[in-house]
Structures are given as C-alpha cells and as structure tokens.
Amino acid sequence: MKRLGTPIPDLVLLEPRVFEDERGFFFESYNKRVLADLGLCQEFVQDNHSRSRRGVLRGLHYQMPQPQGKLVRVVTGEIFDVAVDLRRSSPTFLQWYGVKLSAENKLQLYVPEGFAHGFLTLSEWAEVLYKTTDFYAPQYERCIRWDDPQLRIEWPLDPGVQPVVSPKDAAGVPVEKADLFP
Ligand SMILES: Cc1cn([C@H]2C[C@H](O)[C@@H](COP(=O)(O)OP(=O)(O)O[C@H]3O[C@H](C)C(=O)[C@H](O)[C@H]3O)O2)c(=O)[nH]c1=O
C-alpha cells in the first residue's frame, strides 16, 4: 500500500499493491499493520456498503458529536469522492478535495474525523465500501448542501444536470450555518 499526498495533509489517498495473474487479481484491501506503518492508526468499528446509480450524489455528511473517520473504496463502477475540512483551527479550513475512486483504480481515501464526506456516482452503478472509526448515530448526523455557494465544489456534472439526492440531502444547510469543529 502506498500513501499518496493530497492538498489537505490529513486527508490520505492510498494505492494498494495489486497482484495480477492469469486468474485475475488479489490485493489486501485493509491491513491494520500496513496502515499503522503509513501513519493511519485508527480503529475501525463499522463497515458500510452502498450502491448508487449514475447521477446519485450522497452527502455532504458528518456526525457531530461522535464524528466518524472513513476509509472509502469502490468495488463496482466509479465515483467522484469529496471531503471538506470543517475544522476551524485547520490551515485548510473549508478547503475541499475530490478524487475519482473506482473498481479499476482501486484507490482508497481516508477521510478524517472533522471532515464532511460525499460522492457523485459517475458509472451506471457504483458500490462503495467504507470503514468508519465510530458508530452510526443518526441523532448526530449533519448535512451540508452539496452545492454550497461558499465551498464551490466542482462536481463533474454535465451542464444543467442536477444530481439525484435524498430528501435529507436536499435539505442540507449552507456551510455558513452549519455546526463546525473547533
Ligand atoms: C449511514 C448509515 C445509514 N443507515 C441507514 C439509515 C437509512 O435508513 C439508510 C440510508 O441512510 P442514508 O440515506 O443516510 O445513507 P447515505 O446517504 O449513503 O449516507 C452516507 O453517505 C455519505 C457518503 C457518508 O459519508 C455517510 O457515511 C453516510 O451519511 O441506511 C444505517 O443503518 N447505518 C449507517 O451507518
């Protein structure tokens, strides 16, 4: 597993070592010791799996209190994965980063606690697996609008095309009104 840099130091992009042969491929999608050697010593307590059709946008979500770090990967299709730094004390406060994660590139993104997370589905279908560092707590769930005018996230949407979002996400708040991290 290689640790690749991102413009936001705590946001980590990982590239697994893939073993290919005439049968197909094998790779360790998660190895606690390997991640610890790369500086990621988080304990994960929950695995999530979602499937989305093209044009679905899930996010921007975070929990407060009880924030979740998330280790995100894609096993079918492709997504544009986005993380936003919501930590007021961070030099990259309110900066966002987006990256294409796909079954093909096998890249993984570690989104730390204190970040909002969301993704846009780029393929006909995408299945996203992610580990979290704390348990789901719906009572603490927060949602920032995906098209927040201050964040100006450059989602790869065709001009004039709106994403498919849940009613909860359609009711997301502007970041200026959101509860943010210290
Ligand atoms: C997140 C979650 C949801 N659920 C239930 C609650 C709902 O009945 C149903 C769908 O939940 P929701 O619409 O919140 O799912 P997403 O929109 O994919 O939410 C996720 O999307 C973005 C990308 C994230 O980063 C978060 O992990 C998470 O908020 O699953 C659970 O039972 N456990 C869970 O951990």
The ligand as an SDF file (V2000), in Angstrom:
LIG
                    3D

 35 37  0  0  0  0  0  0  0  0999 V2000
  -25.0200    5.8840    7.1670 C   0  0  0  0  0  0  0  0  0  0  0  0
  -25.9190    4.8130    7.7180 C   0  0  0  0  0  0  0  0  0  0  0  0
  -27.2430    4.7070    7.3320 C   0  0  0  0  0  0  0  0  0  0  0  0
  -28.0410    3.7280    7.8560 N   0  0  0  0  0  0  0  0  0  0  0  0
  -29.4140    3.6420    7.3900 C   0  0  0  0  0  0  0  0  0  0  0  0
  -30.2360    4.8890    7.6510 C   0  0  0  0  0  0  0  0  0  0  0  0
  -31.1600    4.9670    6.4790 C   0  0  0  0  0  0  0  0  0  0  0  0
  -32.3630    4.2680    6.7630 O   0  0  0  0  0  0  0  0  0  0  0  0
  -30.4250    4.2460    5.3500 C   0  0  0  0  0  0  0  0  0  0  0  0
  -29.8180    5.1930    4.3430 C   0  0  0  0  0  0  0  0  0  0  0  0
  -29.0850    6.1560    5.0690 O   0  0  0  0  0  0  0  0  0  0  0  0
  -28.5740    7.4640    4.3460 P   0  0  0  0  0  0  0  0  0  0  0  0
  -29.5840    7.9640    3.3800 O   0  0  0  0  0  0  0  0  0  0  0  0
  -28.0700    8.4020    5.4140 O   0  0  0  0  0  0  0  0  0  0  0  0
  -27.3220    6.8820    3.5250 O   0  0  0  0  0  0  0  0  0  0  0  0
  -26.2560    7.7660    2.7510 P   0  0  0  0  0  0  0  0  0  0  0  0
  -26.8740    8.9460    2.1130 O   0  0  0  0  0  0  0  0  0  0  0  0
  -25.4840    6.8140    1.9130 O   0  0  0  0  0  0  0  0  0  0  0  0
  -25.3140    8.3030    3.9110 O   0  0  0  0  0  0  0  0  0  0  0  0
  -23.9170    8.1150    3.8740 C   0  0  0  0  0  0  0  0  0  0  0  0
  -23.4510    8.8940    2.8340 O   0  0  0  0  0  0  0  0  0  0  0  0
  -22.2520    9.6040    2.9640 C   0  0  0  0  0  0  0  0  0  0  0  0
  -21.4640    9.4330    1.6920 C   0  0  0  0  0  0  0  0  0  0  0  0
  -21.4120    9.3360    4.1360 C   0  0  0  0  0  0  0  0  0  0  0  0
  -20.2290    9.6350    4.1530 O   0  0  0  0  0  0  0  0  0  0  0  0
  -22.0160    8.7640    5.3350 C   0  0  0  0  0  0  0  0  0  0  0  0
  -21.2930    7.6250    5.7070 O   0  0  0  0  0  0  0  0  0  0  0  0
  -23.4290    8.4220    5.2720 C   0  0  0  0  0  0  0  0  0  0  0  0
  -24.1170    9.5430    5.7840 O   0  0  0  0  0  0  0  0  0  0  0  0
  -29.3840    3.4850    5.9870 O   0  0  0  0  0  0  0  0  0  0  0  0
  -27.5650    2.8230    8.7790 C   0  0  0  0  0  0  0  0  0  0  0  0
  -28.3170    1.9480    9.2340 O   0  0  0  0  0  0  0  0  0  0  0  0
  -26.2650    2.9130    9.1920 N   0  0  0  0  0  0  0  0  0  0  0  0
  -25.4220    3.8720    8.6910 C   0  0  0  0  0  0  0  0  0  0  0  0
  -24.2360    3.9080    9.0790 O   0  0  0  0  0  0  0  0  0  0  0  0
  1  2  1  0
  2  3  2  0
  2 34  1  0
  3  4  1  0
  4  5  1  0
  4 31  1  0
  5  6  1  0
  5 30  1  0
  6  7  1  0
  7  8  1  0
  7  9  1  0
  9 10  1  0
  9 30  1  0
 10 11  1  0
 11 12  1  0
 12 13  2  0
 12 14  1  0
 12 15  1  0
 15 16  1  0
 16 17  2  0
 16 18  1  0
 16 19  1  0
 19 20  1  0
 20 21  1  0
 20 28  1  0
 21 22  1  0
 22 23  1  0
 22 24  1  0
 24 25  2  0
 24 26  1  0
 26 27  1  0
 26 28  1  0
 28 29  1  0
 31 32  2  0
 31 33  1  0
 33 34  1  0
 34 35  2  0
M  END
$$$$
